[in-house]
Amino acid sequence: MELRTERLVLRDFQREDTPSVLAYQSKPAYLEHHGHPPPTADDVRAFVEMLVQWAHEVPRAKYQLAITLEGRVIGTCGVRKASAGDTEAEYGCELDPAFWGHGYAHEASRALITFGFTTLGLQRLVALTRPQNRAAIRLARALGFHGVSDERYERGPD
């Protein structure tokens, strides 16, 4: 699966993406917002393998896509339903800190959210974030999510 924006390509993960994911998920600025210790190579390999497997599920319920810029993986963005028939999904996005502040997360998220509501027939998206991650909260609000608690944001179709 592939979605294109003006500057980005969102696509299913490939096992070859593991080194790029390990590199950005190991950066101190990334870790500061995710509340877990630096991942090991095995951790990231298992994570990417899970994403590869999700892409092959039939029917598909989870769309966690690699965000690529000029062929380079710079993050991931996804909508994940508990089961294929659900109309509610969890939204999430993460980006290599080297690419923060350029609108890439917003651009990728907008494309995936549109896909979720128009193609997948979603009726509600939920975004979870840590209260101290002010940038993620600003992004969620800019994307039309409304806060229902300190960590949970929701939105419906336009």
Sine and cosine of phi, psi and omega as CSV:
sin_phi,cos_phi,sin_psi,cos_psi,sin_omega,cos_omega
0.00,0.00,0.55,-0.83,-0.05,-1.00
-0.49,-0.87,0.70,-0.71,0.14,-0.99
-0.84,-0.54,0.64,-0.77,0.01,-1.00
-0.88,-0.47,0.62,-0.78,0.13,-0.99
-0.86,-0.50,-0.13,-0.99,0.00,-1.00
-0.85,0.52,-0.66,0.75,-0.09,-1.00
-0.89,-0.46,-0.23,0.97,-0.19,-0.98
-0.83,-0.55,0.37,-0.93,0.22,-0.98
-0.84,-0.54,0.80,-0.59,0.11,-0.99
-0.97,-0.24,0.81,-0.59,-0.08,-1.00
-0.57,-0.82,0.28,-0.96,0.09,-1.00
-0.87,0.50,0.53,-0.85,0.03,-1.00
-0.94,0.34,0.47,-0.88,0.11,-0.99
-0.82,-0.57,0.47,-0.88,0.00,-1.00
-0.83,0.55,-0.51,0.86,-0.01,-1.00
-0.92,0.39,-0.18,0.98,0.02,-1.00
-0.98,0.18,-0.19,0.98,-0.10,-1.00
-0.80,0.60,-0.75,0.66,-0.02,-1.00
-0.87,0.50,-0.62,0.79,0.01,-1.00
-0.91,0.41,-0.67,0.74,0.01,-1.00
-0.91,0.41,-0.70,0.71,0.03,-1.00
-0.85,0.52,-0.67,0.74,-0.03,-1.00
-0.88,0.48,-0.75,0.66,-0.06,-1.00
-0.98,0.19,-0.52,0.86,0.01,-1.00
-0.96,0.28,-0.16,0.99,0.03,-1.00
-1.00,-0.09,-0.13,0.99,-0.04,-1.00
-0.96,0.29,0.68,-0.74,0.00,-1.00
-0.81,0.58,-0.65,0.76,-0.01,-1.00
-0.89,0.45,-0.61,0.79,0.06,-1.00
-0.92,0.40,-0.76,0.65,-0.07,-1.00
-0.88,0.47,-0.55,0.84,0.01,-1.00
-0.83,0.56,-0.54,0.84,-0.07,-1.00
-0.99,-0.15,-0.07,1.00,-0.08,-1.00
-0.92,-0.40,-0.13,0.99,0.17,-0.98
0.90,0.43,0.49,0.87,0.08,-1.00
-0.64,-0.77,0.34,-0.94,-0.01,-1.00
-0.93,0.36,0.27,-0.96,0.03,-1.00
-0.82,0.57,0.67,-0.74,0.00,-1.00
-0.97,0.26,0.43,-0.90,0.14,-0.99
-1.00,0.03,0.22,-0.98,0.07,-1.00
-0.86,0.51,-0.61,0.79,0.03,-1.00
-0.92,0.40,-0.62,0.78,0.05,-1.00
-0.85,0.53,-0.75,0.66,-0.06,-1.00
-0.94,0.33,-0.60,0.80,0.05,-1.00
-0.87,0.49,-0.68,0.73,0.03,-1.00
-0.92,0.40,-0.64,0.77,0.03,-1.00
-0.88,0.48,-0.77,0.64,-0.01,-1.00
-0.90,0.43,-0.63,0.78,0.04,-1.00
-0.87,0.49,-0.66,0.75,0.06,-1.00
-0.87,0.50,-0.69,0.73,0.00,-1.00
-0.91,0.41,-0.61,0.79,0.06,-1.00
-0.89,0.46,-0.69,0.73,0.00,-1.00
-0.91,0.42,-0.65,0.76,0.04,-1.00
-0.83,0.56,-0.61,0.79,-0.04,-1.00
-0.92,0.40,-0.33,0.94,-0.03,-1.00
-0.98,-0.22,0.00,1.00,0.02,-1.00
-0.93,0.36,0.63,-0.78,0.06,-1.00
-0.73,-0.68,0.87,-0.49,-0.07,1.00
-0.96,0.28,0.42,-0.91,-0.08,-1.00
-1.00,0.05,0.72,-0.70,0.02,-1.00
-0.88,-0.47,-0.35,0.94,-0.11,-0.99
-0.85,-0.53,0.83,-0.56,0.00,-1.00
-0.87,-0.50,0.99,0.12,0.04,-1.00
-0.96,-0.27,0.96,-0.28,-0.18,-0.98
-0.95,-0.30,0.53,-0.85,0.12,-0.99
-0.96,0.26,0.73,-0.69,0.13,-0.99
-1.00,-0.04,0.86,-0.50,-0.01,-1.00
-0.86,-0.51,0.60,-0.80,0.06,-1.00
-0.82,-0.57,0.89,-0.45,-0.03,-1.00
0.78,0.62,0.65,0.76,0.05,-1.00
1.00,0.09,-0.11,0.99,-0.04,-1.00
-0.99,-0.17,0.74,-0.68,0.06,-1.00
-0.96,0.29,0.85,-0.52,0.00,-1.00
-0.89,-0.46,0.03,1.00,0.02,-1.00
0.23,-0.97,-0.24,-0.97,0.01,-1.00
-0.56,-0.83,0.51,-0.86,-0.01,-1.00
-0.59,-0.81,0.65,-0.76,-0.05,-1.00
-0.41,-0.91,0.34,-0.94,0.24,-0.97
-0.82,-0.57,0.79,-0.61,-0.10,-1.00
-0.79,-0.61,0.88,-0.48,0.07,-1.00
-0.99,-0.11,0.46,-0.89,0.06,-1.00
-0.92,0.40,-0.60,0.80,0.08,-1.00
-0.55,-0.83,0.34,-0.94,-0.14,-0.99
-0.84,0.54,-0.55,0.84,-0.05,-1.00
-0.99,0.13,-0.11,0.99,-0.04,-1.00
-0.92,0.40,0.47,-0.88,0.08,-1.00
-0.95,-0.33,0.10,1.00,0.10,-0.99
-0.88,-0.48,0.61,-0.79,0.01,-1.00
-0.59,-0.81,0.36,-0.93,0.12,-0.99
-1.00,-0.07,0.71,-0.71,0.04,-1.00
-0.97,-0.25,0.60,-0.80,0.09,-1.00
-0.44,-0.90,0.48,-0.88,0.00,-1.00
-0.50,-0.86,0.66,-0.75,0.13,-0.99
-0.64,-0.77,0.50,-0.86,-0.11,-0.99
-0.65,-0.76,0.59,-0.81,0.13,-0.99
-0.83,0.56,0.80,-0.60,-0.01,-1.00
-0.81,0.59,-0.45,0.89,0.02,-1.00
-0.90,0.44,-0.26,0.97,-0.05,-1.00
-0.91,-0.42,0.17,0.99,0.06,-1.00
-0.92,0.39,0.49,-0.87,0.14,-0.99
0.99,0.10,0.18,0.98,-0.01,-1.00
-0.91,-0.42,0.08,1.00,0.01,-1.00
0.99,0.13,0.13,0.99,-0.03,-1.00
-0.92,0.39,-0.67,0.74,0.00,-1.00
-0.89,0.46,-0.67,0.74,0.02,-1.00
-0.90,0.44,-0.71,0.70,-0.03,-1.00
-0.89,0.46,-0.73,0.69,0.01,-1.00
-0.91,0.41,-0.69,0.72,-0.02,-1.00
-0.89,0.45,-0.69,0.72,0.01,-1.00
-0.85,0.53,-0.71,0.71,0.00,-1.00
-0.89,0.45,-0.69,0.73,-0.04,-1.00
-0.95,0.32,-0.61,0.79,0.04,-1.00
-0.90,0.43,-0.68,0.73,0.06,-1.00
-0.86,0.51,-0.71,0.70,0.05,-1.00
-0.85,0.53,-0.70,0.72,-0.03,-1.00
-0.87,0.49,-0.71,0.70,-0.03,-1.00
-0.98,0.22,-0.64,0.77,-0.09,-1.00
-1.00,0.07,-0.66,0.75,-0.08,-1.00
-1.00,-0.06,-0.67,0.75,-0.04,-1.00
-1.00,0.05,-0.20,0.98,0.01,-1.00
0.95,0.30,0.45,0.90,0.02,-1.00
-0.91,0.42,0.53,-0.85,0.08,-1.00
-0.93,-0.37,-0.33,0.94,0.01,-1.00
-0.44,-0.90,0.65,-0.76,0.12,-0.99
-0.89,-0.46,0.58,-0.81,0.04,-1.00
-0.84,-0.54,0.76,-0.66,0.07,-1.00
-0.90,-0.43,0.77,-0.64,0.04,-1.00
-0.93,-0.37,0.70,-0.71,0.04,-1.00
-0.51,-0.86,0.30,-0.95,0.06,-1.00
-0.98,0.19,0.64,-0.77,-0.05,-1.00
-0.84,0.54,-0.51,0.86,-0.02,-1.00
-0.98,0.17,-0.12,0.99,0.00,-1.00
-1.00,0.03,0.98,0.22,-0.09,-1.00
-0.88,0.47,-0.59,0.81,0.00,-1.00
-0.90,0.43,-0.65,0.76,0.02,-1.00
-0.92,0.40,-0.60,0.80,0.03,-1.00
-0.92,0.40,-0.69,0.73,0.05,-1.00
-0.87,0.48,-0.67,0.75,0.03,-1.00
-0.88,0.47,-0.74,0.67,0.00,-1.00
-0.84,0.54,-0.71,0.71,0.01,-1.00
-0.91,0.41,-0.66,0.75,0.02,-1.00
-0.89,0.45,-0.46,0.89,0.02,-1.00
-1.00,0.06,0.01,1.00,0.05,-1.00
0.99,-0.12,0.13,0.99,0.06,-1.00
-0.97,0.24,0.53,-0.85,0.02,-1.00
-0.89,-0.46,0.73,-0.69,-0.02,-1.00
-0.95,0.32,0.74,-0.68,0.11,-0.99
-0.89,-0.46,-0.13,0.99,0.13,-0.99
-0.30,-0.95,-0.05,-1.00,-0.02,-1.00
-0.91,0.43,-0.40,0.92,-0.09,-1.00
-0.84,-0.54,-0.16,0.99,-0.14,-0.99
-0.89,-0.45,0.76,-0.65,0.02,-1.00
-0.77,-0.63,0.62,-0.79,-0.04,-1.00
-0.77,-0.64,0.39,-0.92,0.16,-0.99
-0.41,-0.91,0.42,-0.91,0.07,-1.00
-0.91,-0.40,-0.05,-1.00,0.03,-1.00
-0.91,0.42,0.40,-0.92,0.02,-1.00
-0.92,0.40,0.00,0.00,0.00,0.00
